[in-house]
Amino acid sequence: MKRVGDVLSAIFDEDLLQKVKGYSSLFSCWKDLTEKNGIAAAADHSWIKSLERGLVWIEVDHPGWKQILQTKESKLLSDFRYRFPKMDISGISIVLCRPGSHPESAAGEPVVPEKAPPPQQPETAPAAEGFTAIKDGALKDALMRLEQSIAAKESEA
């Protein structure tokens, strides 16, 4: 009987394992690099998104942090190249992220996207109680008709 380590070693060669370790180091070094370059606060507002075709993609949560990182871009690139010479890093791209795409919460824990509640089965009568907060009568009527139309089409399918 073979051990798990033997099976994994047979599947993944040593070069691949070294590459994986290198990528892991790349993504985890961001805080160190920002501290080294005197912009430690930027680590809480930016992160390495990916490495594609020699470009390190860094996302920021505000345009101000993008400007700050751009002032240190050449030094950061030099540090990346020094730390990871085998990755052939040729540049840095700093982009503004979309709202809610930050990989960590304020507590430093991974963000788990909220799951949408399961779809409700259509009722035979319109669910008027869901529309009680809507003050505009025309809008309320239009939404109720839309709900009835959707329920009818779903029941046909």
Phi and psi in degrees as GROMACS dihedral restraints (atoms count N, CA, C in turn):
[ dihedral_restraints ]
;  ai    aj    ak    al  type     phi  dphi    fc
    3     4     5     6     1   -90.6    20    10
    4     5     6     7     1   148.9    20    10
    6     7     8     9     1   -80.8    20    10
    7     8     9    10     1   158.6    20    10
    9    10    11    12     1   -58.9    20    10
   10    11    12    13     1   -41.8    20    10
   12    13    14    15     1   -59.6    20    10
   13    14    15    16     1   -38.3    20    10
   15    16    17    18     1   -66.1    20    10
   16    17    18    19     1   -40.9    20    10
   18    19    20    21     1   -65.3    20    10
   19    20    21    22     1   -45.6    20    10
   21    22    23    24     1   -63.8    20    10
   22    23    24    25     1   -38.6    20    10
   24    25    26    27     1   -63.6    20    10
   25    26    27    28     1   -34.9    20    10
   27    28    29    30     1   -70.3    20    10
   28    29    30    31     1   -34.6    20    10
   30    31    32    33     1   -76.7    20    10
   31    32    33    34     1   -46.8    20    10
   33    34    35    36     1  -106.6    20    10
   34    35    36    37     1   127.4    20    10
   36    37    38    39     1   -81.7    20    10
   37    38    39    40     1   167.4    20    10
   39    40    41    42     1   -62.9    20    10
   40    41    42    43     1   -36.0    20    10
   42    43    44    45     1   -62.7    20    10
   43    44    45    46     1   -41.8    20    10
   45    46    47    48     1   -64.9    20    10
   46    47    48    49     1   -41.6    20    10
   48    49    50    51     1   -62.8    20    10
   49    50    51    52     1   -37.7    20    10
   51    52    53    54     1   -67.4    20    10
   52    53    54    55     1   -37.7    20    10
   54    55    56    57     1   -63.2    20    10
   55    56    57    58     1   -43.2    20    10
   57    58    59    60     1   -62.1    20    10
   58    59    60    61     1   -42.8    20    10
   60    61    62    63     1   -62.9    20    10
   61    62    63    64     1   -38.6    20    10
   63    64    65    66     1   -64.0    20    10
   64    65    66    67     1   -44.6    20    10
   66    67    68    69     1   -64.3    20    10
   67    68    69    70     1   -40.0    20    10
   69    70    71    72     1   -62.0    20    10
   70    71    72    73     1   -42.4    20    10
   72    73    74    75     1   -63.9    20    10
   73    74    75    76     1   -39.3    20    10
   75    76    77    78     1   -58.5    20    10
   76    77    78    79     1   -48.5    20    10
   78    79    80    81     1   -71.1    20    10
   79    80    81    82     1   -27.5    20    10
   81    82    83    84     1   -91.0    20    10
   82    83    84    85     1    -5.6    20    10
   84    85    86    87     1   -88.8    20    10
   85    86    87    88     1    -4.3    20    10
   87    88    89    90     1   -57.4    20    10
   88    89    90    91     1   -45.6    20    10
   90    91    92    93     1   -61.2    20    10
   91    92    93    94     1   -43.0    20    10
   93    94    95    96     1   -60.8    20    10
   94    95    96    97     1   -43.0    20    10
   96    97    98    99     1   -66.9    20    10
   97    98    99   100     1   -39.0    20    10
   99   100   101   102     1   -68.2    20    10
  100   101   102   103     1   -39.3    20    10
  102   103   104   105     1   -63.4    20    10
  103   104   105   106     1   -44.5    20    10
  105   106   107   108     1   -59.3    20    10
  106   107   108   109     1   -32.4    20    10
  108   109   110   111     1   -96.7    20    10
  109   110   111   112     1    11.5    20    10
  111   112   113   114     1    76.9    20    10
  112   113   114   115     1    19.3    20    10
  114   115   116   117     1  -129.6    20    10
  115   116   117   118     1    47.7    20    10
  117   118   119   120     1   -57.1    20    10
  118   119   120   121     1   -35.0    20    10
  120   121   122   123     1   -63.4    20    10
  121   122   123   124     1   -23.7    20    10
  123   124   125   126     1   -66.4    20    10
  124   125   126   127     1   -24.3    20    10
  126   127   128   129     1   -64.6    20    10
  127   128   129   130     1   -26.3    20    10
  129   130   131   132     1   -80.9    20    10
  130   131   132   133     1   -11.5    20    10
  132   133   134   135     1  -122.7    20    10
  133   134   135   136     1     9.0    20    10
  135   136   137   138     1  -150.9    20    10
  136   137   138   139     1   161.0    20    10
  138   139   140   141     1  -160.4    20    10
  139   140   141   142     1   157.9    20    10
  141   142   143   144     1   -80.9    20    10
  142   143   144   145     1   121.6    20    10
  144   145   146   147     1   -87.1    20    10
  145   146   147   148     1   -45.8    20    10
  147   148   149   150     1  -166.5    20    10
  148   149   150   151     1   171.6    20    10
  150   151   152   153     1  -126.3    20    10
  151   152   153   154     1   112.6    20    10
  153   154   155   156     1  -133.6    20    10
  154   155   156   157     1   125.9    20    10
  156   157   158   159     1    51.2    20    10
  157   158   159   160     1    40.8    20    10
  159   160   161   162     1    83.1    20    10
  160   161   162   163     1    -0.8    20    10
  162   163   164   165     1  -103.1    20    10
  163   164   165   166     1   130.0    20    10
  165   166   167   168     1   -88.9    20    10
  166   167   168   169     1   117.0    20    10
  168   169   170   171     1   -93.2    20    10
  169   170   171   172     1   120.6    20    10
  171   172   173   174     1  -115.4    20    10
  172   173   174   175     1   129.2    20    10
  174   175   176   177     1  -103.3    20    10
  175   176   177   178     1   144.9    20    10
  177   178   179   180     1  -126.7    20    10
  178   179   180   181     1   155.8    20    10
  180   181   182   183     1   -97.1    20    10
  181   182   183   184     1     1.8    20    10
  183   184   185   186     1  -157.1    20    10
  184   185   186   187     1   143.3    20    10
  186   187   188   189     1   -58.0    20    10
  187   188   189   190     1   -28.9    20    10
  189   190   191   192     1   -63.8    20    10
  190   191   192   193     1   -38.6    20    10
  192   193   194   195     1   -69.8    20    10
  193   194   195   196     1   -31.7    20    10
  195   196   197   198     1   -62.1    20    10
  196   197   198   199     1   -44.6    20    10
  198   199   200   201     1   -63.7    20    10
  199   200   201   202     1   -41.3    20    10
  201   202   203   204     1   -62.8    20    10
  202   203   204   205     1   -44.7    20    10
  204   205   206   207     1   -66.2    20    10
  205   206   207   208     1   -34.3    20    10
  207   208   209   210     1   -64.0    20    10
  208   209   210   211     1   -30.0    20    10
  210   211   212   213     1   -68.5    20    10
  211   212   213   214     1   -22.5    20    10
  213   214   215   216     1  -110.1    20    10
  214   215   216   217     1    10.5    20    10
  216   217   218   219     1   -56.5    20    10
  217   218   219   220     1   -45.8    20    10
  219   220   221   222     1   -65.7    20    10
  220   221   222   223     1   -39.1    20    10
  222   223   224   225     1   -68.3    20    10
  223   224   225   226     1   -41.8    20    10
  225   226   227   228     1   -61.9    20    10
  226   227   228   229     1   -42.1    20    10
  228   229   230   231     1   -61.5    20    10
  229   230   231   232     1   -44.0    20    10
  231   232   233   234     1   -60.3    20    10
  232   233   234   235     1   -42.4    20    10
  234   235   236   237     1   -64.7    20    10
  235   236   237   238     1   -41.6    20    10
  237   238   239   240     1   -60.7    20    10
  238   239   240   241     1   -46.2    20    10
  240   241   242   243     1   -63.4    20    10
  241   242   243   244     1   -38.8    20    10
  243   244   245   246     1   -66.9    20    10
  244   245   246   247     1   -45.2    20    10
  246   247   248   249     1   -73.2    20    10
  247   248   249   250     1   -30.7    20    10
  249   250   251   252     1  -130.6    20    10
  250   251   252   253     1    66.2    20    10
  252   253   254   255     1   -65.2    20    10
  253   254   255   256     1   -27.6    20    10
  255   256   257   258     1   -79.4    20    10
  256   257   258   259     1    -9.5    20    10
  258   259   260   261     1   -88.2    20    10
  259   260   261   262     1    -5.7    20    10
  261   262   263   264     1    50.4    20    10
  262   263   264   265     1    52.7    20    10
  264   265   266   267     1   -75.3    20    10
  265   266   267   268     1   122.1    20    10
  267   268   269   270     1  -107.8    20    10
  268   269   270   271     1   -12.9    20    10
  270   271   272   273     1  -173.7    20    10
  271   272   273   274     1   174.9    20    10
  273   274   275   276     1  -126.5    20    10
  274   275   276   277     1   138.0    20    10
  276   277   278   279     1  -122.1    20    10
  277   278   279   280     1   122.3    20    10
  279   280   281   282     1  -108.6    20    10
  280   281   282   283     1   120.3    20    10
  282   283   284   285     1  -128.2    20    10
  283   284   285   286     1   152.9    20    10
  285   286   287   288     1   -81.8    20    10
  286   287   288   289     1   132.6    20    10
  288   289   290   291     1   -83.1    20    10
  289   290   291   292     1   163.2    20    10
  291   292   293   294     1   -80.0    20    10
  292   293   294   295     1   150.1    20    10
  294   295   296   297     1   -56.3    20    10
  295   296   297   298     1   135.0    20    10
  297   298   299   300     1    84.6    20    10
  298   299   300   301     1     2.9    20    10
  300   301   302   303     1   -97.6    20    10
  301   302   303   304     1     4.5    20    10
  303   304   305   306     1   -63.0    20    10
  304   305   306   307     1   131.1    20    10
  306   307   308   309     1   -72.9    20    10
  307   308   309   310     1   -13.4    20    10
  309   310   311   312     1  -130.5    20    10
  310   311   312   313     1   150.4    20    10
  312   313   314   315     1   -83.6    20    10
  313   314   315   316     1   178.2    20    10
  315   316   317   318     1   -63.0    20    10
  316   317   318   319     1   -26.8    20    10
  318   319   320   321     1   -81.6    20    10
  319   320   321   322     1    -1.3    20    10
  321   322   323   324     1    83.9    20    10
  322   323   324   325     1    11.3    20    10
  324   325   326   327     1  -101.8    20    10
  325   326   327   328     1   150.7    20    10
  327   328   329   330     1   -59.1    20    10
  328   329   330   331     1   142.2    20    10
  330   331   332   333     1   -83.1    20    10
  331   332   333   334     1   127.2    20    10
  333   334   335   336     1  -105.1    20    10
  334   335   336   337     1   116.5    20    10
  336   337   338   339     1   -61.3    20    10
  337   338   339   340     1   140.8    20    10
  339   340   341   342     1   -70.2    20    10
  340   341   342   343     1   138.0    20    10
  342   343   344   345     1   -83.5    20    10
  343   344   345   346     1   140.0    20    10
  345   346   347   348     1   -70.1    20    10
  346   347   348   349     1   144.1    20    10
  348   349   350   351     1   -63.7    20    10
  349   350   351   352     1   150.8    20    10
  351   352   353   354     1   -61.5    20    10
  352   353   354   355     1   146.8    20    10
  354   355   356   357     1   -63.4    20    10
  355   356   357   358     1   140.6    20    10
  357   358   359   360     1   -79.0    20    10
  358   359   360   361     1   144.6    20    10
  360   361   362   363     1   -72.0    20    10
  361   362   363   364     1   138.1    20    10
  363   364   365   366     1   -64.4    20    10
  364   365   366   367     1   140.2    20    10
  366   367   368   369     1   -91.1    20    10
  367   368   369   370     1   159.9    20    10
  369   370   371   372     1   -70.2    20    10
  370   371   372   373     1   -37.2    20    10
  372   373   374   375     1  -101.8    20    10
  373   374   375   376     1   150.5    20    10
  375   376   377   378     1   -62.3    20    10
  376   377   378   379     1   143.7    20    10
  378   379   380   381     1   -84.0    20    10
  379   380   381   382     1    75.3    20    10
  381   382   383   384     1   -63.4    20    10
  382   383   384   385     1   -27.4    20    10
  384   385   386   387     1   -65.2    20    10
  385   386   387   388     1   -23.2    20    10
  387   388   389   390     1   -73.5    20    10
  388   389   390   391     1   -14.2    20    10
  390   391   392   393     1  -105.7    20    10
  391   392   393   394     1     8.0    20    10
  393   394   395   396     1   -64.8    20    10
  394   395   396   397     1   -27.8    20    10
  396   397   398   399     1   -76.8    20    10
  397   398   399   400     1   -15.1    20    10
  399   400   401   402     1   -81.8    20    10
  400   401   402   403     1   121.2    20    10
  402   403   404   405     1   -86.4    20    10
  403   404   405   406     1   -31.4    20    10
  405   406   407   408     1   -75.1    20    10
  406   407   408   409     1   113.1    20    10
  408   409   410   411     1   -61.5    20    10
  409   410   411   412     1   -41.0    20    10
  411   412   413   414     1   -65.1    20    10
  412   413   414   415     1   -42.7    20    10
  414   415   416   417     1   -64.0    20    10
  415   416   417   418     1   -44.0    20    10
  417   418   419   420     1   -59.7    20    10
  418   419   420   421     1   -45.3    20    10
  420   421   422   423     1   -63.1    20    10
  421   422   423   424     1   -42.4    20    10
  423   424   425   426     1   -63.4    20    10
  424   425   426   427     1   -42.5    20    10
  426   427   428   429     1   -66.0    20    10
  427   428   429   430     1   -38.5    20    10
  429   430   431   432     1   -66.4    20    10
  430   431   432   433     1   -39.6    20    10
  432   433   434   435     1   -65.6    20    10
  433   434   435   436     1   -39.5    20    10
  435   436   437   438     1   -61.8    20    10
  436   437   438   439     1   -44.3    20    10
  438   439   440   441     1   -60.9    20    10
  439   440   441   442     1   -43.3    20    10
  441   442   443   444     1   -64.4    20    10
  442   443   444   445     1   -40.1    20    10
  444   445   446   447     1   -64.0    20    10
  445   446   447   448     1   -44.0    20    10
  447   448   449   450     1   -64.2    20    10
  448   449   450   451     1   -43.2    20    10
  450   451   452   453     1   -62.6    20    10
  451   452   453   454     1   -38.9    20    10
  453   454   455   456     1   -65.1    20    10
  454   455   456   457     1   -42.8    20    10
  456   457   458   459     1   -67.2    20    10
  457   458   459   460     1   -37.2    20    10
  459   460   461   462     1   -67.0    20    10
  460   461   462   463     1   -36.5    20    10
  462   463   464   465     1   -72.5    20    10
  463   464   465   466     1   -26.2    20    10
  465   466   467   468     1   -71.8    20    10
  466   467   468   469     1   -32.2    20    10
